[in-house]
Amino acid sequence: MVAGVCPRGLTAQLKSEKLMVVPLTADGFRASVSTLWSLDGKVGVSFHTFTLPEDRCVRLLVKNLGRDMPESVVREELESLNIRVQGVK
């Protein structure tokens, strides 16, 4: 395995005949996918995207908070525990 940092904040790892490219930002991801789509099939390039386990979304159900508990309080408490919150219902 060979690893390195490429221009524009990409991290790359070469394993056998496969190259894994990991952009550092969402814009970098979109640009990489767009470029790969333009090459797909034309020069024998094929690719797929995947989500890293630490980036996957998890749903959390919390019971017995009471109907009067404001969503903002729940969000703040979860964030104080270093839990990234996308939404509270």
PyMOL commands that set and color helices and strands:
alter all, ss='L'
color gray80, all
select helices_A, chain A and resi 7-9+26-39+53-55+71-80
alter helices_A, ss='H'
color red, helices_A
select strands_A, chain A and resi 2-6+10-15+18-23
alter strands_A, ss='S'
color yellow, strands_A
deselect
rebuild
show_as cartoon
